[in-house]
Amino acid sequence: MAALCSAALVAALASSAHAQTAADRETARTLFDDGKKKRDSGNIAGALEAFRAADAIMHAPTTGLAVARSFASLGRIIEAREAAVAVEQLPLGPKESPAFADARKSASQLAAELAGRIPTLTIVLKGAQPTTEAAITVDGVAVPAAAAKAPRRLDPGTHVVVAAIKGGEVRGEITLNEHDVKSIDLDVTELVNGTQVTKNDPKASGGSSDSRGSYSPLLWVGVGVAVVGAAAGTVTGLVSMGKTSDVESGCGPNNKCPPSTHDALDGARMFATLSTVSFIVAGAGAGVAVVALAMGRRSPNAEQKASAPPPSSAPRVSPWVGVGSAGLSGSF
């Protein structure tokens, strides 16, 4: 079989001798033989490289057919069919050899066979309007806008489809096998409607989605201080009342208390003072909350233009209670 192939190539080269030099023919013959050896050893990629080099010199049906068959063996069906069709379209020579005629026939049969093996993919943009302008790529290759909706012929394998609209993109991936007829749906609704979060979207930069704006943080600070102060005042007040009741039971009818009750009496007075201070703190917090409430909501536009303060600079107020004293601490 190898001898027959070599003889066919020699005949083919001889029939086209008018177009190539002796060096060209010898180089093409060597490349073709090298391609056959690599093909027979399983090195199809190496064989393809050798056959393509030989065909670049000869442009003959025999070398073109070898290229087409190598592409097909590698699963590159579209390139294989293109190479086979190119052989069919080669101009007939005045004295074409039987080897060339056989190669043409084989290439025609291969082209027809490969046509049915090529998978087809249709790209569907869900949510797109008739006027939507989308830039579509398949495996990084741009698809002409006029052909975007047409079924696309692709080689078997996994393909990445991307639709870019208004600066955003939707990406999809699909695997095709031979003979497949499939479609891939890319939902571009958010891109078309402009609802996808982008760098220019107020939500992405921390802007408030409430068109009414928001209250000052001082409102919540005031409410918190008022609640804590009232709770502290209530607890210390109850403790003071309990201690006072215990002391009074040990005092005489003229409210003269023996020395043994003096410490308890001092403790009762201290908790009474703490209770009073706590309620004063609660009143101050309530006042701050009322003022902030009266100021109303801030404009959302103003919030978006102003940079948000770092967490460490946010208003912080907390009440404190010590032995015989109480107050507020924090930063604004």
C-alpha angles and dihedrals in degrees: 000000000000089000091052092051092049091048090050091051092049090052091047092050092048092052091055097040091121091068102046137047124239089257090053092051094047092048092049091048091052093047092048093051090047090052092053092051092051092046092051091050092052097256095128095162090054091046091052091053092051094045092049090052091051091047091050087062101039107027086203129153091242096054092040091053091051089053092050093050091049092052090050092051089054092052092249091130099164093054089044092055091045090054091047092050089048088058091051090052097050110119116254116252122229092247104021114183124237087247090062092047091051091048091052091051093048091048091052091052091047092050091053092047094048093049090068094047097056112103121228128219128193118198115216120192107205113208095018121136126219088256096046112125111212130174107215127192131182114203088343094307116120117240114217111248092235090056098040094104096041121099108266123217113223139169118260113272140068118320132190117217121194129187115193120196129168094346095310130092143205119211130201137177129207137173120221129197128196114290092014120147106193142151132213122212119214113188106217096164094116092048093049093047093043092235096124112109110253136166090271094050112108089220090059092055095047098264119154117256090206108097089202092066124224139275123260115270087239089074092063092041090054093047091049093050092047092052095046093045093049092049093049091047092051095049096046090044092055091047090051092050091050094051092046091053091051092050094048091055089061097047127090128249091272092053090254107151123201119239091257090070098049095092092050090047091053090050091051091051092048093053089046089055092047090051091052093048091047092054089049089053090049090052091051091051091049089051092053090049092050092051092048091048091050090053088061129204122333120241112266090220091056090050092053093050095047117076114240113252116243116260091253091060097049115116112271126182128169132169121234131199125198138168104300095349145064140178149137129289133181144087135273 
